[in-house]
Amino acid sequence: MALTAAAPAAALPGDEAGAHFDYLYLQANEGGSSGGHAAIRIGDWTYHFQHDRGLLRMRREGWDRFEHAYRTLQNRGIARTRVAVGRETGERLRRGFQRRYLVQERQLAVLADLERDAELLFALASEVRGRAAAPGFELPGAGFFGEGAGTQGWRSADLLRRVASHHGGGFLEARRRALERSLSALDAEPPPASALEVDGTRYAGRVESLWRRYAELWSGLLALDLLERPRLLAAAALVPDGGEPERALDAAELERLDAWAETLAEGAARLVASARPDWGGALLLTLARLAALERSLASGRLVLLDPLPADAERLPLTPRRRAVLPLLLADAQLELERARGEALGAAGWSESGWNALELAAARRHELGRASAGAGEIRVHGGWSLPEARARVAQLPLPALGPELLARRAEETRTLARRYRAALRGPYGYHLITRNCVSELFRTIEAALADGLATPPSGDASAAIRAESRRRLGGYVAPVAGLNFVPFVSSHRVRASYDVLDEEWLPSYRRSRMREMARGESALWVALRESNAFSASLYTPGDEDGFFVFFTDGPLWWRPVLGAANLAGALAFAGVGAARLPLDRGASLGAALRGALFSLPELVFVNLRKGSNDYVPPGDAHLAERSS
């Protein structure tokens, strides 16, 4: 539900981070993690692979975030194996993983652009035909301002004078005509197939996205229209009450906001003539922030744009999540205080600091709504700028007829499907031959092979194996010998590579139990925390199957506890069947999942560790220091 602050990542021993890397095996847990997981940490970045709509996608995360997500929230212990490499080898591996990540991200962005190109073309074709139900086009920035005419303050009204002063009296009209000419000249023909090369290691062509260029041009037209015919900010584009309805701005803060409004006004006047392709969207955001600053000055309270994206996850507020709302709200309030102090205390305008304040205010507002009884809240784990997407029904049309537009739309959609199919070649998921483990070793192989001369025998794989032995001390095949199984791969790394040291990072639950045993009877802690009913460190989650006992203790107890879990789940299935009309099968589903995940425990395999929606920052810090 939320990520708490984690302890700083431990300093890497040795002269340079590039002189070693960490191979990470993550214990299995119930659900999608039932087979365990693996990752590689190089410097500050942790790389791992996840299944995403049929494709195996590389993820890159900071170590603090990765450790907190898996070790604290998912209660998964991590076996860390540190492998010694030379500095040149470490740099080669860093470049190899970075290259694969960036190439795949670019290819997936091309796929998304093709799909949005097809959507735009179908919308254009519908509009040309005059269909009443034409879908329109969703444009970022179009929702910042409402329909009511008016200005926010003197700077908004003075923008035209500023533009004329910087660029001349007829500049806006000249730029408008140039944008309209570019829009009418847009070529809706899909890119040639030769421009879309997929081989898993490089991206050869550059595809010009129709929808992106279309959005850029129309954003510019909309921004110019706003300069000449200002409108008031739309309420839907704002964080209500700036996240803190009772907090007024003091005199020093008002003085800073006044200076920053002047900075934004000057920036907006200069941005009108920018050569950057996305200047229209940037100008819309600048105008919206300027309007928010001027409303803040007029009201004496912060007015902030809503930075949460349109596709932010909407999280239902279940009883377990409602139970931690007071803690989350207190945490969000502290984060908002910190972000506000940093943003309003800065010597000059800082877009990153202001965006952090917008995000903190939005999170505080969403949790405040939840505490007031809302059924769900929006959550977003990363950074995002305010975008205020809105569908625009009337589309500026290129000089193409409806039949041609429809044909180009169908061609583009077909090309997008073919491109997705092509991506399945290097990135398609397979339980054994291409999974989260095999791709780590394939990426290592590709990094070591970069610049490696093909041997006279022509056996490139033999050369890579030899290079791996020379640089890493040994070779681990991506699939052979059950290496695709996460815990097997960890053993193989320790047996094959030059290992500096090993460390076991216990899960949040296990490390907290050990800490509790220092102040209480160890036997009492073990008994109390052994089951889901009396445990103080666990509250049953909505996605967790029904179980009685945790089975992450001694190996020999697992079949006994697993049998008890299976019997308990089957008995609860009867309760679930009786509750079926009341909870729409939630209890029955939990019982069946519980029975399923109890079966591996009968043969000594532990999956049941529980999960957490929220962990107080102090507790998370304590757990992550333990080893």
C-alpha positions in Angstrom: 0.0 0.0 0.0 2.9 2.3 0.7 6.6 2.2 0.7 8.2 3.4 3.9 11.7 4.9 4.2 14.3 2.3 4.3 17.8 2.4 5.8 20.6 3.5 3.5 22.1 0.8 1.4 25.2 -0.8 3.0 28.4 0.5 1.6 30.1 -1.9 -0.8 33.4 -3.1 0.4 36.5 -2.9 -1.8 37.9 -0.1 -3.9 35.1 0.3 -6.4 31.5 -0.9 -6.7 32.6 -2.2 -10.1 35.0 -4.7 -8.6 32.2 -7.0 -7.7 28.4 -7.7 -8.1 25.8 -9.3 -5.9 23.8 -12.3 -7.0 20.5 -12.4 -5.0 18.2 -15.3 -4.4 14.9 -14.4 -2.9 12.9 -17.0 -1.1 9.5 -18.1 -2.5 6.2 -16.8 -1.1 2.6 -17.5 -1.8 1.1 -16.3 -5.1 3.2 -15.2 -8.0 6.4 -15.7 -6.0 5.9 -19.4 -5.4 9.0 -20.4 -7.4 11.4 -17.9 -5.7 13.1 -15.1 -7.6 16.6 -13.9 -8.5 18.3 -10.6 -9.2 21.7 -9.0 -9.7 22.9 -5.9 -8.0 25.5 -3.8 -9.7 26.4 -0.7 -7.8 23.3 1.1 -6.8 21.0 -0.6 -9.3 19.3 -3.9 -8.9 18.2 -5.7 -12.1 15.6 -8.5 -12.3 13.0 -9.8 -14.7 9.2 -10.0 -14.3 6.5 -11.5 -16.4 4.4 -8.7 -18.1 1.7 -9.7 -20.6 3.5 -12.6 -22.1 6.9 -10.8 -22.1 9.8 -11.1 -19.7 10.6 -7.5 -18.8 13.8 -6.3 -17.2 13.3 -4.1 -14.2 15.8 -1.7 -12.8 15.4 -0.5 -9.2 17.4 1.2 -6.5 18.6 -1.2 -3.9 16.6 0.4 -1.0 13.3 0.2 -2.9 14.0 -3.4 -4.1 15.0 -4.7 -0.6 12.0 -3.0 1.1 9.5 -4.4 -1.4 10.7 -8.0 -1.3 12.3 -8.4 2.2 10.0 -6.2 4.2 6.6 -6.0 2.5 6.7 -9.5 1.0 8.6 -11.1 3.9 11.1 -12.9 1.7 14.6 -13.7 3.0 17.4 -12.9 0.6 20.6 -14.9 0.1 23.3 -12.4 -1.1 26.4 -13.8 -2.9 29.1 -11.3 -3.6 31.2 -12.2 -6.7 34.7 -10.7 -7.2 35.4 -9.3 -10.6 38.0 -7.0 -12.0 37.1 -3.3 -12.5 37.1 -3.7 -16.3 34.8 -6.7 -16.0 32.5 -5.0 -13.5 32.2 -2.0 -15.9 31.5 -4.4 -18.8 28.7 -6.1 -16.8 27.3 -2.7 -15.8 27.2 -1.6 -19.4 25.7 -4.9 -20.5 22.8 -4.8 -18.0 22.2 -1.1 -18.7 22.2 -1.7 -22.4 19.7 -4.5 -22.3 17.4 -2.5 -20.0 17.5 0.6 -22.2 17.1 -1.3 -25.4 14.1 -3.2 -24.2 12.5 -0.1 -22.7 12.9 1.7 -26.1 11.4 -1.3 -27.9 8.4 -1.4 -25.6 8.0 2.3 -26.0 7.9 1.8 -29.8 5.2 -0.9 -29.3 3.1 1.5 -27.2 3.5 4.3 -29.8 2.3 2.0 -32.6 -0.7 1.0 -30.6 -1.5 4.6 -29.8 -1.0 5.6 -33.4 -3.6 3.1 -34.4 -6.0 4.4 -31.8 -5.5 8.0 -33.0 -6.1 7.0 -36.7 -9.3 5.2 -35.8 -10.4 8.3 -33.9 -9.6 10.5 -36.8 -11.4 8.3 -39.3 -14.5 8.3 -37.0 -14.3 12.1 -36.7 -14.1 12.6 -40.5 -17.1 10.4 -41.0 -19.0 12.5 -38.5 -20.0 9.7 -36.2 -21.8 10.8 -33.1 -19.8 8.4 -31.0 -16.4 9.4 -32.2 -13.9 8.5 -29.4 -11.9 11.8 -29.6 -8.3 12.0 -28.6 -6.8 12.0 -25.1 -4.4 14.9 -24.9 -2.1 15.5 -21.9 -2.5 19.0 -20.5 -6.0 19.6 -22.0 -7.6 19.2 -18.6 -5.6 21.9 -16.8 -8.1 24.7 -17.5 -11.9 24.7 -17.5 -14.4 26.3 -19.8 -14.9 29.6 -17.8 -13.0 32.5 -19.2 -10.8 34.6 -16.8 -7.3 35.1 -15.6 -5.7 34.1 -12.3 -3.6 37.3 -11.7 -1.8 40.1 -13.3 1.0 38.0 -14.6 -1.4 35.8 -16.5 -3.0 38.8 -18.1 0.4 40.3 -18.8 1.8 37.3 -20.7 0.9 38.6 -24.1 2.9 41.8 -23.5 5.8 39.7 -22.3 5.6 37.5 -25.5 5.5 40.6 -27.7 8.4 42.1 -25.9 10.6 39.0 -26.3 9.5 37.9 -29.8 7.7 40.7 -31.6 4.0 41.6 -32.1 3.0 39.1 -34.7 4.9 36.1 -33.3 1.9 34.2 -31.9 0.0 34.3 -35.1 3.0 33.3 -37.2 3.7 30.3 -34.8 0.0 29.3 -34.9 0.1 29.2 -38.8 3.3 27.1 -38.7 1.7 24.6 -36.3 -1.4 24.3 -38.5 0.7 23.7 -41.6 2.7 21.0 -39.8 -0.5 19.4 -38.5 -2.0 19.2 -42.0 1.2 17.8 -43.5 1.4 14.9 -41.0 2.0 11.6 -42.8 -0.2 8.9 -41.4 1.6 6.1 -43.2 2.9 3.5 -40.8 6.7 3.0 -40.6 8.2 0.4 -42.8 8.8 -3.0 -41.3 12.5 -2.6 -41.9 12.5 0.2 -39.4 11.5 -2.2 -36.6 14.3 -4.5 -35.9 14.2 -6.8 -32.9 17.0 -9.1 -32.0 17.1 -8.7 -28.2 20.4 -6.8 -28.2 20.0 -3.7 -30.3 17.4 -1.3 -31.8 18.4 -0.4 -35.3 15.6 1.9 -36.5 14.0 5.0 -35.2 10.2 5.2 -35.5 8.5 8.6 -35.6 5.4 8.3 -33.6 2.3 9.8 -35.3 0.3 10.3 -32.1 3.3 11.8 -30.2 3.9 14.3 -33.0 0.2 15.0 -33.3 -0.1 15.6 -29.5 2.9 17.9 -29.5 1.5 20.0 -32.3 -1.9 20.2 -30.8 -0.6 21.0 -27.4 1.2 23.9 -28.9 -2.0 25.1 -30.5 -3.9 24.8 -27.2 -1.2 26.6 -25.3 -1.3 29.5 -27.8 -5.0 29.6 -27.5 -4.8 29.9 -23.7 -2.3 32.8 -24.0 -4.8 34.7 -26.1 -8.0 33.5 -24.4 -7.1 32.7 -20.7 -9.4 30.4 -18.7 -9.6 29.5 -15.1 -8.0 26.4 -13.6 -10.2 23.3 -13.6 -11.0 22.0 -10.1 -10.3 18.4 -11.3 -6.7 19.3 -12.1 -5.9 20.4 -8.5 -5.1 18.7 -5.2 -8.1 19.9 -3.0 -6.9 22.3 -0.4 -3.2 21.6 -1.2 -3.4 18.5 1.0 -3.7 20.7 4.1 -6.9 22.7 4.4 -6.0 24.3 7.7 -2.4 25.5 6.8 -2.0 29.1 5.7 1.0 30.6 4.0 3.2 33.0 6.1 4.6 36.2 4.9 8.0 34.8 3.9 6.4 32.0 2.0 4.1 34.4 0.1 7.1 36.5 -0.8 8.9 33.4 -2.3 5.8 32.4 -4.2 5.5 35.9 -5.6 9.1 35.7 -6.9 8.6 32.2 -8.3 5.4 33.3 -10.1 7.5 36.0 -11.8 10.1 33.3 -12.8 7.4 31.1 -14.3 5.8 34.0 -16.2 9.2 34.9 -17.8 9.8 31.2 -18.5 6.4 30.9 -20.2 7.0 33.9 -22.4 10.3 32.5 -23.5 9.0 28.9 -23.9 6.6 30.1 -26.7 9.6 30.2 -29.1 11.2 27.0 -27.9 12.6 24.6 -30.5 12.1 21.5 -28.4 9.4 19.3 -29.9 7.4 19.0 -26.6 7.3 22.8 -25.9 3.5 22.9 -26.1 3.0 20.4 -23.3 5.8 22.1 -21.2 4.1 25.5 -21.8 0.7 24.1 -20.7 2.2 22.8 -17.5 4.0 26.1 -16.9 0.8 28.1 -17.4 -1.1 25.8 -15.0 1.6 26.1 -12.3 1.7 29.8 -12.8 -2.1 30.0 -12.4 -1.8 27.8 -9.2 0.8 30.0 -7.7 -1.3 33.1 -8.4 -4.3 31.5 -6.8 -2.1 30.6 -3.8 -1.1 34.2 -3.5 -4.7 35.4 -3.7 -6.1 32.9 -1.2 -3.1 32.7 1.2 -3.1 28.9 1.0 -1.3 26.5 -1.2 -2.9 25.6 -4.5 -1.2 22.6 -6.1 -1.7 20.6 -9.3 -2.6 17.0 -9.0 0.4 15.0 -10.2 -1.1 11.5 -10.0 -1.3 9.9 -13.5 -4.6 9.0 -15.1 -3.6 5.3 -14.9 -2.7 5.4 -11.2 -3.8 2.2 -9.4 -7.1 2.5 -7.5 -6.7 0.5 -4.4 -9.8 -0.8 -2.6 -9.7 -0.1 1.1 -10.2 -3.5 2.8 -10.4 -3.9 6.6 -6.7 -4.8 6.8 -5.8 -1.6 4.9 -8.1 0.5 6.9 -6.5 -0.7 10.1 -3.2 0.9 9.1 -4.7 4.2 7.8 -3.8 6.2 10.9 -0.2 5.2 10.6 -0.1 5.9 6.9 -1.8 9.2 7.4 0.8 10.2 10.0 3.6 9.1 7.8 2.1 11.1 4.8 1.7 14.2 7.0 5.4 14.0 8.0 6.4 13.6 4.4 4.3 16.6 3.4 5.8 18.7 6.1 9.3 17.8 4.9 8.5 18.4 1.2 6.8 21.7 2.0 9.7 22.8 4.1 12.2 21.9 1.4 10.2 23.4 -1.5 9.2 26.7 0.2 12.6 27.0 1.9 14.5 26.8 -1.4 16.5 29.9 -2.5 15.0 29.8 -6.0 12.4 28.0 -8.0 13.1 24.2 -8.2 10.8 22.2 -10.4 11.9 18.9 -8.8 11.3 20.2 -5.3 7.9 21.6 -6.3 6.9 18.3 -7.9 7.9 16.4 -4.7 5.5 18.8 -2.8 2.7 18.1 -5.3 3.2 14.3 -4.9 3.3 14.5 -1.1 0.2 16.7 -1.0 -1.7 14.3 -3.3 -0.7 11.3 -1.2 -1.8 13.1 2.0 -5.1 14.1 0.4 -5.8 10.5 -0.8 -5.2 9.1 2.6 -7.3 11.9 4.2 -10.2 10.8 1.8 -9.7 7.2 2.9 -9.9 8.2 6.6 -13.1 10.1 5.9 -14.7 6.9 4.5 -13.7 6.7 0.8 -14.0 3.2 -0.6 -10.7 3.4 -2.6 -7.7 5.6 -3.1 -5.3 6.3 -5.9 -1.7 5.1 -5.4 1.4 5.6 -7.5 4.8 4.4 -6.6 7.1 6.6 -8.8 7.6 10.1 -9.8 5.0 11.8 -12.1 4.4 15.3 -13.4 0.9 16.7 -13.5 -0.6 15.8 -16.8 -4.4 16.5 -16.6 -5.3 14.3 -19.5 -8.6 15.1 -21.2 -10.4 13.8 -24.2 -11.0 16.3 -26.9 -13.9 15.6 -29.2 -13.1 17.9 -32.0 -9.9 16.9 -33.7 -7.8 19.1 -36.0 -7.8 16.9 -39.1 -5.0 16.1 -41.5 -5.8 16.3 -45.2 -6.8 12.7 -45.5 -10.1 11.1 -46.3 -11.9 8.6 -44.0 -11.2 5.6 -46.2 -7.4 6.3 -46.3 -7.4 7.0 -42.5 -9.2 3.8 -41.8 -6.9 1.7 -44.0 -3.8 3.3 -42.4 -5.3 2.7 -38.9 -5.8 -1.0 -39.7 -2.2 -1.2 -41.2 -0.8 0.4 -38.1 -2.7 -1.9 -35.8 -1.5 -5.0 -37.8 2.1 -3.7 -37.6 1.7 -3.3 -33.8 0.5 -6.9 -33.5 3.4 -8.1 -35.6 5.9 -6.1 -33.6 4.5 -7.5 -30.3 4.9 -11.0 -31.8 8.5 -10.2 -32.8 9.3 -9.1 -29.3 8.2 -12.5 -28.1 11.3 -13.9 -29.8 13.9 -12.4 -27.5 11.6 -11.6 -24.6 8.9 -14.2 -24.5 8.3 -15.8 -21.2 8.8 -19.6 -20.7 8.8 -21.3 -17.3 12.1 -23.2 -18.0 13.9 -21.8 -21.1 13.3 -18.1 -20.4 12.5 -17.0 -16.9 13.8 -14.6 -14.2 17.0 -16.6 -13.7 17.9 -17.7 -17.2 17.9 -14.1 -18.5 20.3 -12.9 -15.8 22.9 -15.4 -17.1 22.1 -14.6 -20.7 22.7 -10.9 -20.0 26.0 -11.8 -18.3 26.9 -13.8 -21.4 26.0 -11.0 -23.8 28.0 -8.5 -21.7 31.1 -10.8 -21.7 30.7 -11.5 -25.5 30.7 -7.8 -26.3 33.8 -7.1 -28.4 35.0 -10.8 -28.0 36.6 -12.0 -31.2 35.0 -15.2 -32.7 37.5 -18.1 -32.3 38.9 -19.8 -35.4 36.7 -22.8 -34.6 33.6 -20.6 -34.9 32.3 -21.9 -31.6 31.1 -18.6 -30.0 29.5 -20.4 -27.0 32.8 -22.1 -26.1 34.6 -18.7 -26.3 32.0 -17.2 -24.0 32.4 -20.0 -21.5 36.1 -19.5 -21.5 35.7 -15.8 -21.1 33.4 -16.3 -18.1 35.9 -18.6 -16.5 38.7 -16.1 -17.0 36.7 -13.1 -15.7 34.3 -14.6 -13.2 36.2 -17.8 -12.1 33.6 -20.1 -13.7 30.6 -20.5 -15.9 26.9 -20.9 -15.1 24.7 -22.0 -18.0 21.4 -20.2 -18.3 19.2 -23.3 -18.3 21.3 -26.5 -18.1 21.5 -28.5 -14.9 18.3 -27.0 -13.4 20.1 -23.6 -13.3 16.8 -21.9 -14.2 15.5 -22.8 -10.7 16.2 -19.8 -8.5 17.6 -21.6 -5.4 19.7 -23.9 -7.6 21.2 -20.9 -9.5 22.2 -19.5 -6.2 24.1 -22.7 -5.2 25.6 -22.8 -8.7 26.9 -19.2 -8.4 28.6 -20.0 -5.1 30.1 -23.2 -6.5 31.3 -21.7 -9.8 32.2 -18.0 -9.5 34.9 -16.3 -7.4 33.0 -15.5 -4.3 34.1 -12.7 -1.9 31.5 -13.4 0.8 28.0 -14.5 1.5 25.2 -13.0 3.6 21.7 -14.0 4.6 19.2 -11.1 4.9 16.3 -12.5 6.9 12.7 -11.4 6.1 11.1 -8.7 8.1 9.1 -11.2 10.2 12.1 -13.3 11.1 14.3 -10.4 12.0 11.5 -8.8 14.1 11.0 -12.1 16.0 14.7 -12.2 16.8 14.5 -8.6 18.0 11.5 -9.4 20.2 13.2 -12.4 21.7 15.8 -10.1 23.2 13.2 -8.5 25.5 10.8 -11.4 25.9 10.9 -15.2 26.3 12.2 -16.7 23.1 9.8 -19.6 23.5 6.8 -17.3 24.1 7.7 -15.3 21.0 8.1 -18.4 18.9 4.7 -19.8 20.0 2.8 -16.5 19.7 4.2 -15.7 16.2 3.9 -19.3 14.9 0.3 -19.0 13.8 -1.8 -16.5 11.9 -4.3 -16.0 14.7 -2.1 -14.9 17.6 0.8 -13.4 15.6 1.4 -9.7 16.3 3.5 -9.3 13.2 0.9 -10.4 10.7 -2.7 -9.5 9.7 -4.3 -11.8 7.1 -4.2 -10.1 3.7 -6.9 -10.1 1.0 -4.7 -12.0 -1.4 -3.4 -14.5 1.1 -4.7 -18.0 1.2 -6.1 -19.3 4.5 -3.6 -21.0 6.7 -3.0 -21.6 10.4 0.8 -22.0 10.9 3.8 -20.3 9.3 6.2 -22.9 7.9 9.4 -20.9 7.6 10.9 -22.5 10.7 12.8 -25.7 11.1 12.7 -28.0 8.0 11.5 -31.1 9.9 8.3 -29.4 11.1 7.1 -28.4 7.7 5.1 -31.6 6.8 3.4 -31.6 10.2 2.5 -27.9 10.0 1.6 -28.3 6.3 -0.9 -31.1 7.1 -2.5 -28.8 9.7 -2.7 -26.0 7.2 -4.3 -28.3 4.7 -6.8 -29.6 7.2 -7.6 -26.0 8.3 -8.0 -24.8 4.7 -10.4 -27.6 3.8 -12.5 -27.0 6.9 -12.6 -23.2 6.2 -13.8 -24.1 2.6 -17.1 -25.2 4.3 -17.3 -21.8 5.9 -16.5 -20.2 2.6 -19.3 -22.1 0.9 -21.8 -20.9 3.5 -20.6 -17.3 3.0 -20.7 -17.5 -0.7 -23.9 -15.3 -1.1 -22.4 -12.7 1.4 -18.8 -12.2 0.3 -19.0 -13.3 -3.4 -16.7 -16.2 -2.9 -13.8 -14.3 -1.1 -13.7 -16.8 1.8 -14.0 -19.8 -0.5 -11.2 -18.5 -2.7 -9.0 -17.9 0.3 -9.6 -21.5 1.5 -8.9 -23.0 -1.9 -5.7 -21.0 -2.2 -4.7 -22.1 1.3 -5.2 -25.7 0.4 -3.2 -25.4 -2.8 -0.2 -23.7 -1.1 -0.3 -26.2 1.7 0.6 -29.1 -0.6 4.3 -28.2 -1.1 4.7 -28.0 2.6 4.0 -31.7 2.9 7.2 -32.3 1.0 9.3 -29.8 3.1 8.8 -26.8 0.7 8.0 -23.5 2.5 5.8 -20.9 0.8 3.8 -19.5 3.6 5.4 -16.3 5.0 2.6 -13.8 5.0 2.8 -10.3 3.5 2.5 -6.7 4.8 0.7 -3.7 3.3 2.5 -1.3 5.6 5.5 -1.4 7.9 6.3 1.5 10.2 9.5 3.2 9.1 11.3 2.5 12.4 10.4 -1.2 12.2 11.5 -1.4 8.6 14.8 0.2 9.5 15.3 -2.3 12.3 14.6 -5.3 10.1 16.8 -4.1 7.3 19.8 -3.7 9.6 19.6 -7.3 10.7 21.7 -10.0 9.1 
